[in-house]
Amino acid sequence: MNSRVNEMEALLSDLSEADYNSKMAMLPNRQEIILGSALVNFPLKFITACRMQLFLYLKENGQSILNTMNCWFGLDAQYRNQLIILRILLNVFP
């Protein structure tokens, strides 16, 4: 893992802020996007998709204890009521 971090640091160390905002990068689907946006958005979307896929596999294989809170918030069902109360206190609900 450390070797990958070092490799990424070496690749990105020569880039300036202007490079992140102006250079173009190509995504795997052949779409061109600004480099800075690609470095943030693509890994974030990829990791989110992997988490959702794992959640769906677990649910499909009988892990009925898992719910939406586990998938999106990383919370077990026991914390659901606490989150609802917090939202009410913060006036999130109309």
Secondary structure, 3 states (H helix, E strand, C coil): CHHHHHHHHHHHCCCCHHHHHHCEEECCCCCEEEHHHHHHHHHHHHHHHHHHHHHHHHHHCCCCCCCHHHHHHCCCHHHHHHHHHHHHHCCCCC
